Amino acid sequence: MPEVSETTQLLQARHIDAWYGRRQVLFDVDLTLRSGTITALLGHNGAGKTTLVRVLLGGGVRWRGQVSLNDEAGERTMAGRPLTRSVSIVPQGLGVFGSLTIRDNIILGALAAGISPRSEEAKLGLERVLDYFPILRQRLSQRAGNLSGGQRQMVSIARALLCQPQFLLLDEPSVGLAPRVVEDIMDVTATLAANGTGVLLVEQNVREALRIAADAVIIRAGRVIAVEDAADLRGSDDLWKLF
Protein backbone atom coordinates (compact mmCIF):
# COMPACT_ATOMS: atom_id res chain seq x y z
CA MET A 1 0.00 0.00 0.00
CA PRO A 2 1.15 3.60 -0.58
CA GLU A 3 2.97 5.23 2.30
CA VAL A 4 1.12 7.92 4.25
CA SER A 5 3.06 11.20 4.53
CA GLU A 6 2.26 14.22 6.65
CA THR A 7 0.60 15.86 3.64
CA THR A 8 -1.54 12.87 2.69
CA GLN A 9 -5.28 13.48 3.01
CA LEU A 10 -7.35 10.57 4.33
CA LEU A 11 -10.98 9.60 3.99
CA GLN A 12 -11.67 6.64 6.27
CA ALA A 13 -14.60 4.44 7.19
CA ARG A 14 -14.40 2.20 10.25
CA HIS A 15 -16.63 -0.60 11.51
CA ILE A 16 -19.45 0.24 9.12
CA ASP A 17 -22.73 -1.67 9.37
CA ALA A 18 -25.60 -0.68 7.07
CA TRP A 19 -29.22 -1.68 6.54
CA TYR A 20 -32.07 -1.30 4.09
CA GLY A 21 -35.09 -1.69 6.31
CA ARG A 22 -34.30 -4.67 8.52
CA ARG A 23 -31.93 -6.27 6.02
CA GLN A 24 -28.28 -5.77 6.90
CA VAL A 25 -26.09 -5.27 3.81
CA LEU A 26 -22.72 -4.18 5.25
CA PHE A 27 -20.91 -5.91 8.09
CA ASP A 28 -18.04 -4.26 9.99
CA VAL A 29 -16.50 -2.75 6.84
CA ASP A 30 -13.26 -0.73 6.95
CA LEU A 31 -11.98 1.41 4.08
CA THR A 32 -9.18 3.97 3.75
CA LEU A 33 -8.79 6.35 0.80
CA ARG A 34 -5.65 8.45 0.28
CA SER A 35 -5.11 11.62 -1.69
CA GLY A 36 -3.32 11.03 -4.97
CA THR A 37 -4.26 7.35 -4.92
CA ILE A 38 -6.85 5.28 -6.77
CA THR A 39 -8.50 2.57 -4.69
CA ALA A 40 -10.56 0.06 -6.67
CA LEU A 41 -13.61 -1.34 -4.88
CA LEU A 42 -14.43 -4.63 -6.57
CA GLY A 43 -17.20 -7.16 -6.19
CA HIS A 44 -20.26 -8.67 -7.83
CA ASN A 45 -23.59 -6.87 -8.11
CA GLY A 46 -25.25 -6.79 -4.72
CA ALA A 47 -21.98 -7.13 -2.82
CA GLY A 48 -22.48 -3.75 -1.10
CA LYS A 49 -20.26 -1.44 -3.16
CA THR A 50 -22.82 1.30 -3.83
CA THR A 51 -24.09 1.10 -0.25
CA LEU A 52 -20.58 1.83 1.02
CA VAL A 53 -20.38 4.84 -1.31
CA ARG A 54 -23.64 6.13 0.17
CA VAL A 55 -22.23 5.76 3.66
CA LEU A 56 -19.18 7.80 2.69
CA LEU A 57 -21.49 10.56 1.49
CA GLY A 58 -23.60 10.33 4.64
CA GLY A 59 -27.01 9.63 3.10
CA GLY A 60 -29.43 7.24 1.46
CA VAL A 61 -29.01 4.33 3.87
CA ARG A 62 -29.25 3.63 7.61
CA TRP A 63 -25.85 2.91 9.06
CA ARG A 64 -23.60 3.04 12.06
CA GLY A 65 -19.85 3.31 12.46
CA GLN A 66 -17.31 6.04 11.96
CA VAL A 67 -16.40 8.11 8.92
CA SER A 68 -13.54 10.59 9.14
CA LEU A 69 -12.03 13.14 6.79
CA ASN A 70 -8.48 14.04 7.75
CA ASP A 71 -9.01 12.71 11.27
CA GLU A 72 -12.16 14.78 11.82
CA ALA A 73 -14.23 11.83 12.96
CA GLY A 74 -17.86 11.49 13.85
CA GLU A 75 -19.92 8.60 15.14
CA ARG A 76 -23.10 8.23 13.08
CA THR A 77 -25.97 5.81 13.07
CA MET A 78 -28.36 7.38 10.57
CA ALA A 79 -28.18 9.15 7.24
CA GLY A 80 -26.71 12.64 7.61
CA ARG A 81 -25.31 15.47 5.57
CA PRO A 82 -22.38 14.82 3.23
CA LEU A 83 -18.98 15.24 4.83
CA THR A 84 -18.08 18.50 3.06
CA ARG A 85 -17.49 19.81 -0.42
CA SER A 86 -14.21 17.88 -0.15
CA VAL A 87 -15.97 14.69 -1.27
CA SER A 88 -17.79 14.46 -4.60
CA ILE A 89 -19.52 11.62 -6.43
CA VAL A 90 -20.23 10.52 -9.97
CA PRO A 91 -23.19 8.19 -9.41
CA GLN A 92 -23.89 5.11 -11.48
CA GLY A 93 -25.62 5.91 -14.74
CA LEU A 94 -25.26 8.77 -17.20
CA GLY A 95 -26.69 11.49 -14.99
CA VAL A 96 -27.04 14.57 -17.16
CA PHE A 97 -29.96 16.90 -17.79
CA GLY A 98 -30.67 16.44 -21.48
CA SER A 99 -32.50 19.75 -21.93
CA LEU A 100 -29.59 21.78 -20.51
CA THR A 101 -26.39 22.70 -22.29
CA ILE A 102 -23.08 21.06 -21.46
CA ARG A 103 -21.98 24.30 -19.77
CA ASP A 104 -25.08 24.41 -17.56
CA ASN A 105 -24.78 20.74 -16.65
CA ILE A 106 -21.19 21.16 -15.49
CA ILE A 107 -21.78 24.41 -13.65
CA LEU A 108 -24.47 22.74 -11.55
CA GLY A 109 -21.60 21.17 -9.65
CA ALA A 110 -21.24 24.50 -7.86
CA LEU A 111 -24.60 24.02 -6.14
CA ALA A 112 -23.48 20.74 -4.56
CA ALA A 113 -20.52 22.62 -3.09
CA GLY A 114 -22.72 25.41 -1.76
CA ILE A 115 -21.52 28.17 -4.05
CA SER A 116 -23.24 30.20 -6.74
CA PRO A 117 -23.04 28.85 -10.30
CA ARG A 118 -22.48 32.48 -11.34
CA SER A 119 -19.50 32.96 -9.02
CA GLU A 120 -15.98 33.54 -10.22
CA GLU A 121 -14.98 30.30 -8.49
CA ALA A 122 -17.47 28.36 -10.61
CA LYS A 123 -16.24 30.02 -13.81
CA LEU A 124 -12.63 29.22 -12.99
CA GLY A 125 -13.63 25.67 -12.10
CA LEU A 126 -15.30 25.25 -15.48
CA GLU A 127 -12.14 26.27 -17.30
CA ARG A 128 -10.06 23.90 -15.18
CA VAL A 129 -12.19 20.78 -15.71
CA LEU A 130 -12.45 21.35 -19.44
CA ASP A 131 -8.70 20.80 -19.63
CA TYR A 132 -9.44 17.15 -18.79
CA PHE A 133 -12.13 16.88 -21.49
CA PRO A 134 -11.18 19.16 -24.40
CA ILE A 135 -13.91 17.65 -26.60
CA LEU A 136 -16.50 19.24 -24.29
CA ARG A 137 -14.92 22.68 -24.63
CA GLN A 138 -15.84 22.66 -28.31
CA ARG A 139 -19.50 21.89 -27.54
CA LEU A 140 -20.37 23.90 -24.43
CA SER A 141 -23.52 25.38 -25.95
CA GLN A 142 -24.78 22.00 -27.21
CA ARG A 143 -27.64 20.32 -25.34
CA ALA A 144 -26.44 17.36 -23.30
CA GLY A 145 -29.27 15.19 -24.61
CA ASN A 146 -27.49 15.05 -27.96
CA LEU A 147 -24.26 13.61 -26.55
CA SER A 148 -22.99 10.06 -26.78
CA GLY A 149 -22.88 7.93 -23.67
CA GLY A 150 -19.17 8.50 -23.24
CA GLN A 151 -19.53 12.25 -23.57
CA ARG A 152 -22.32 12.27 -21.01
CA GLN A 153 -20.06 10.45 -18.58
CA MET A 154 -17.41 13.09 -19.19
CA VAL A 155 -19.95 15.79 -18.32
CA SER A 156 -20.87 13.97 -15.09
CA ILE A 157 -17.23 13.70 -14.05
CA ALA A 158 -16.52 17.32 -14.97
CA ARG A 159 -19.48 18.44 -12.83
CA ALA A 160 -18.19 16.45 -9.86
CA LEU A 161 -14.72 17.99 -10.26
CA LEU A 162 -15.88 21.58 -10.63
CA CYS A 163 -15.01 22.66 -7.08
CA GLN A 164 -11.82 20.61 -6.70
CA PRO A 165 -12.86 17.91 -4.23
CA GLN A 166 -10.12 16.16 -2.30
CA PHE A 167 -11.85 12.85 -2.98
CA LEU A 168 -13.85 11.63 -5.96
CA LEU A 169 -16.17 8.62 -5.73
CA LEU A 170 -16.76 7.00 -9.14
CA ASP A 171 -19.59 4.47 -9.06
CA GLU A 172 -19.39 2.13 -12.08
CA PRO A 173 -18.21 4.79 -14.58
CA SER A 174 -17.65 2.26 -17.39
CA VAL A 175 -21.19 0.82 -17.53
CA GLY A 176 -22.57 0.83 -21.06
CA LEU A 177 -19.55 2.47 -22.65
CA ALA A 178 -17.44 1.29 -25.58
CA PRO A 179 -14.01 -0.15 -24.67
CA ARG A 180 -12.09 2.78 -26.15
CA VAL A 181 -14.22 5.27 -24.22
CA VAL A 182 -13.70 3.27 -21.02
CA GLU A 183 -9.96 3.45 -21.58
CA ASP A 184 -10.17 7.23 -22.02
CA ILE A 185 -12.22 7.66 -18.83
CA MET A 186 -9.74 5.52 -16.90
CA ASP A 187 -6.80 7.51 -18.26
CA VAL A 188 -8.42 10.76 -17.07
CA THR A 189 -8.99 9.15 -13.68
CA ALA A 190 -5.31 8.24 -13.49
CA THR A 191 -4.39 11.83 -14.33
CA LEU A 192 -6.66 13.10 -11.55
CA ALA A 193 -4.87 10.90 -9.04
CA ALA A 194 -1.49 12.03 -10.33
CA ASN A 195 -2.64 15.60 -9.68
CA GLY A 196 -3.48 14.78 -6.06
CA THR A 197 -7.13 13.71 -6.03
CA GLY A 198 -8.02 10.61 -4.02
CA VAL A 199 -10.29 8.32 -6.03
CA LEU A 200 -12.57 5.46 -5.04
CA LEU A 201 -13.21 3.53 -8.26
CA VAL A 202 -16.20 1.21 -7.94
CA GLU A 203 -16.03 -1.09 -10.94
CA GLN A 204 -17.24 -4.31 -12.54
CA ASN A 205 -14.56 -3.92 -15.21
CA VAL A 206 -11.86 -5.50 -13.06
CA ARG A 207 -9.05 -5.45 -15.60
CA GLU A 208 -9.41 -1.73 -16.38
CA ALA A 209 -9.76 -0.86 -12.70
CA LEU A 210 -6.61 -2.76 -11.77
CA ARG A 211 -4.73 -1.17 -14.66
CA ILE A 212 -4.86 2.26 -12.98
CA ALA A 213 -5.48 1.50 -9.29
CA ALA A 214 -2.80 1.45 -6.61
CA ASP A 215 -4.74 -0.85 -4.31
CA ALA A 216 -7.87 -2.97 -4.43
CA VAL A 217 -10.55 -3.76 -1.89
CA ILE A 218 -12.61 -6.87 -2.58
CA ILE A 219 -16.10 -6.99 -1.07
CA ARG A 220 -18.36 -10.03 -1.00
CA ALA A 221 -21.83 -10.24 0.56
CA GLY A 222 -21.29 -7.03 2.49
CA ARG A 223 -17.90 -7.95 3.95
CA VAL A 224 -14.40 -6.91 2.92
CA ILE A 225 -12.58 -10.16 2.22
CA ALA A 226 -9.28 -8.83 0.83
CA VAL A 227 -7.21 -5.65 0.60
CA GLU A 228 -4.38 -6.04 -1.90
CA ASP A 229 -1.88 -4.10 -3.98
CA ALA A 230 -3.46 -3.80 -7.40
CA ALA A 231 -0.15 -4.70 -9.04
CA ASP A 232 -0.18 -8.07 -7.28
CA LEU A 233 -3.62 -8.86 -8.68
CA ARG A 234 -3.00 -7.94 -12.32
CA GLY A 235 -2.86 -11.13 -14.28
CA SER A 236 -3.19 -13.26 -11.15
CA ASP A 237 -4.81 -16.65 -11.66
CA ASP A 238 -6.12 -16.45 -8.11
CA LEU A 239 -7.97 -13.15 -8.62
CA TRP A 240 -11.27 -14.64 -9.69
CA LYS A 241 -11.32 -16.94 -6.65
CA LEU A 242 -11.96 -13.84 -4.54
CA PHE A 243 -15.35 -13.16 -6.15
Summary of the structure (lengths in Angstrom):
residues: 243
radius of gyration: 17.5
end to end distance: 21.1
largest distance: 52.2
contacts: 794
relative contact order: 0.19
helix: 33%
strand: 29%
